[in-house]
Amino acid sequence: MTLLTVVFAAIFCTVLWYRMAPQDEMKVSVLCWIFWGASLMWLVDAVFAYMKQGAAYFTPAPAEMLNDWFLGVSVVALGLVVWLVILLVKDPRGAVKATLFKERKLNK
């Protein structure tokens, strides 16, 4: 479930990035790299879990599936937070800089 959640997020971000491909103003490519990297990590984890558990890997308990889904959503949320921090630091549209200088002018 974790792998599935992160792969869907990666596909969604890739489609979004491709629609805005010439200008990557909002740094969606970074988000794609984050989600595809997480997808690769969870794929390797799934392969090793299958090697350990065998066919039982494909019949998880409902509680285990729910826990895996919560973990997947947490990974997506963490990826979005990292992307937002990168976006705020890079400030491609200059919004953060303009807001900071506007506040300084008001305080003077």
Backbone torsions as a table, in degrees:
resi	resn	phi	psi	omega
1	MET	NA	-37.4	178.5
2	THR	-63.7	-46.1	178.8
3	LEU	-59.9	-44.4	-179.2
4	LEU	-62.7	-43.8	-179.6
5	THR	-62.0	-45.9	-177.1
6	VAL	-72.2	-34.7	177.5
7	VAL	-66.0	-40.9	176.7
8	PHE	-63.1	-40.1	177.0
9	ALA	-64.2	-40.2	179.2
10	ALA	-65.5	-42.2	178.7
11	ILE	-64.8	-44.0	178.9
12	PHE	-60.0	-45.4	-179.9
13	CYS	-67.2	-35.5	178.8
14	THR	-66.0	-42.4	177.1
15	VAL	-63.8	-43.1	178.0
16	LEU	-61.8	-43.4	178.6
17	TRP	-64.0	-41.5	-177.4
18	TYR	-65.3	-33.4	177.7
19	ARG	-67.1	-29.5	-179.5
20	MET	-111.7	26.8	-169.0
21	ALA	-55.9	-45.5	-176.2
22	PRO	-61.2	-44.1	176.7
23	GLN	-103.9	121.2	175.5
24	ASP	-105.8	57.0	-173.5
25	GLU	-63.2	-39.2	-177.5
26	MET	-90.1	9.8	176.6
27	LYS	56.9	40.6	178.1
28	VAL	-67.9	-24.8	178.0
29	SER	-62.0	-34.2	177.2
30	VAL	-64.5	-41.4	178.0
31	LEU	-64.0	-38.1	176.4
32	CYS	-61.2	-46.2	179.1
33	TRP	-60.9	-40.5	179.5
34	ILE	-61.7	-49.4	-176.4
35	PHE	-71.5	-38.0	177.8
36	TRP	-68.8	-34.7	175.3
37	GLY	-64.7	-42.9	177.0
38	ALA	-64.8	-37.7	178.1
39	SER	-62.7	-42.7	177.6
40	LEU	-63.1	-41.4	179.0
41	MET	-62.1	-45.7	-179.1
42	TRP	-70.6	-27.9	175.5
43	LEU	-66.3	-44.6	177.0
44	VAL	-61.9	-41.2	177.9
45	ASP	-61.7	-41.2	-180.0
46	ALA	-66.5	-39.1	178.8
47	VAL	-63.0	-45.3	-179.5
48	PHE	-68.9	-35.5	176.8
49	ALA	-65.7	-38.6	177.8
50	TYR	-65.7	-40.7	179.2
51	MET	-63.4	-32.8	-178.5
52	LYS	-80.4	-43.4	-172.6
53	GLN	-96.1	-21.4	-177.7
54	GLY	74.1	-141.6	-176.6
55	ALA	-67.0	-20.9	179.0
56	ALA	-64.8	-17.3	178.9
57	TYR	-61.9	-30.9	-175.7
58	PHE	-88.4	1.9	178.0
59	THR	-127.7	65.9	-179.8
60	PRO	-76.8	158.8	176.0
61	ALA	-71.6	152.6	179.6
62	PRO	-57.4	-38.9	179.0
63	ALA	-64.6	-37.5	178.2
64	GLU	-67.6	-38.6	177.3
65	MET	-65.2	-40.0	178.7
66	LEU	-65.2	-42.2	176.9
67	ASN	-62.4	-41.5	177.9
68	ASP	-65.0	-37.6	178.6
69	TRP	-66.9	-41.9	176.4
70	PHE	-61.3	-39.0	177.4
71	LEU	-64.9	-41.5	177.7
72	GLY	-62.5	-43.5	177.7
73	VAL	-64.5	-37.6	177.4
74	SER	-64.8	-39.5	178.0
75	VAL	-64.9	-42.7	178.2
76	VAL	-63.6	-43.1	179.4
77	ALA	-63.5	-42.3	178.4
78	LEU	-64.7	-39.8	176.1
79	GLY	-61.5	-40.4	177.6
80	LEU	-66.0	-37.9	177.9
81	VAL	-64.9	-44.1	178.4
82	VAL	-61.9	-42.8	178.1
83	TRP	-62.4	-41.2	178.3
84	LEU	-63.9	-40.2	177.8
85	VAL	-63.2	-44.9	178.0
86	ILE	-61.5	-41.9	179.9
87	LEU	-64.2	-41.1	178.9
88	LEU	-69.6	-34.9	178.8
89	VAL	-71.6	-44.8	-179.7
90	LYS	-72.2	-35.0	177.5
91	ASP	48.1	65.4	-173.8
92	PRO	-64.1	-29.7	-179.6
93	ARG	-97.6	-3.9	179.0
94	GLY	74.8	17.2	-177.5
95	ALA	-68.7	-41.9	-179.5
96	VAL	-66.6	-44.7	179.6
97	LYS	-61.5	-44.3	180.0
98	ALA	-64.0	-40.1	179.3
99	THR	-66.3	-42.1	179.3
100	LEU	-64.3	-43.5	-179.9
101	PHE	-70.4	-31.3	177.1
102	LYS	-65.5	-42.2	178.8
103	GLU	-64.5	-40.3	-179.5
104	ARG	-65.4	-38.9	179.8
105	LYS	-67.5	-35.9	179.2
106	LEU	-69.2	-33.2	-178.7
107	ASN	-76.2	-20.5	-176.9
108	LYS	-76.5	NA	NA
